[in-house]
Amino acid sequence: MTAIQRFTGDANPYGGGDPYADYRTADFPFTRYANLADRQLGAGVVAANDEFFAERENLLVAGAAEFDPEHFGHKGKIMDGWETRRRRGASAEHPWPTAEDHDWALVRLGAPGVIRGIVVDTAHFRGNYPQAVSVEGASVSGSPSPEELLGGEVKWTTLVPRTPVGGHAANGFTVSVEQRFTHLRVNQHPDGGIARLRVYGEVVPDPRWLSALGTFDVVALENGGQVEDASDLFYSPATNTIQPGRSRKMDDGWETRRRRDDGNDWIRYRLVARSEIRAVEIDTAYLKGNSAGWASVSVRDGEAGEWTEILPRTRLQPDTNHRFTLAAPAAATHARVDIFPDGGISRLRLFGSLTEEGASRLTARHQELGG
């Protein structure tokens, strides 16, 4: 694996024009996983010790951080991120913060899972970013309060050790801890600002919850489904198709470039575990002049299984939710949606329940990961 590129030190002061022209970033291999800290999944920044200049909630805003050089408020420059005040020492003789002084924020992941990588983005924080950051993870059942998370009974595991970071940069970290986490503690040493936080990984659902649901969407991201591959990611990520809720705008779905050949586009999925599918939903919400013309759905049972079509090529209408019931349940571990010839869909739902084998394997993995 290629080493992750590191950034340290100040960025140049803003000199006008495009503020992202000198932004430092790199291609991080772990970004192929879902963002577990997505607000759409239910993530939140539940507490922070200080947010004097800019609110902690900005950390999880979906889009890139914005910068307005003229935007000032009563407390100073208003930044699109989480920014704390400058720390000071104990006295005139010791005006500097100690090595242990730091600010922190508690993040509830939208979907618990195994974390593969973290991006601490300091966009537009050019000389006021933290000197270093560290990230810890914990697995806590239920809906703990900030006070409970900070209590002595919660075990925190280091995911990113204290590491120097750079200003106006995407600071990426590979994580190799094979555990299931529900919460993070993001630390900046000693103070400063972070624009965005992204936490990439694999969702590991609670099998007891899925068992209680009975019938549920077995490909949904929040339930542990994932996109394995797609033919085209030109306009938007294929993962959008298994996000919670209905799409609310065109780029909240999956749209491909215009094909100029006789082929077709597709997405391949891995289900939460082996399941029996009984109904299919294909939504083209907000895709009006660019929705797919037709779609089919196929499934595979096991890595080496043959693909079997469960929904034949069917005409789709723009901006419409299409529902289909299957004549008989289809047992599967993988699914594939093919669209013809191109265009897009906003959501795919595969409703069913875990097989006995699927439930057993999911329970075993949940226990192995500390769930």
Salt bridges, closest charged atoms under 4 A:
ASP22 OD2 - ARG126 NH1 2.75
ASP22 OD1 - HIS168 NE2 3.38
ASP50 OD2 - ARG85 NE 2.56
GLU51 OE2 - ARG56 NH1 2.64
GLU57 OE2 - ARG56 NH2 3.72
ASP80 OD2 - ARG196 NH2 2.85
ASP103 OD1 - ARG87 NH2 2.91
GLU136 OE1 - ARG185 NE 2.95
GLU178 OE2 - ARG116 NH1 2.33
GLU202 OE2 - ARG116 NH2 2.72
GLU202 OE1 - ARG365 NH2 3.82
ASP206 OD2 - ARG208 NH2 3.06
ASP217 OD2 - ARG349 NH1 3.48
GLU228 OE1 - ARG268 NE 3.05
GLU228 OE2 - ARG270 NH2 2.87
GLU228 OE2 - HIS334 NE2 3.63
ASP232 OD2 - ARG257 NE 2.67
ASP251 OD1 - LYS249 NZ 2.76
ASP252 OD2 - ARG347 NH2 3.16
ASP261 OD1 - ARG259 NE 2.96
ASP265 OD1 - ARG259 NH1 2.62
GLU281 OE2 - ARG323 NE 2.83
ASP283 OD2 - ARG246 NE 2.73
ASP301 OD2 - ARG274 NH2 2.77
GLU303 OE2 - ARG270 NH2 2.76
GLU303 OE1 - ARG300 NH2 3.72
GLU303 OE2 - HIS334 NE2 3.51
ASP338 OD1 - ARG336 NE 2.79
GLU357 OE1 - ARG274 NE 3.94
GLU357 OE2 - ARG361 NH2 3.40
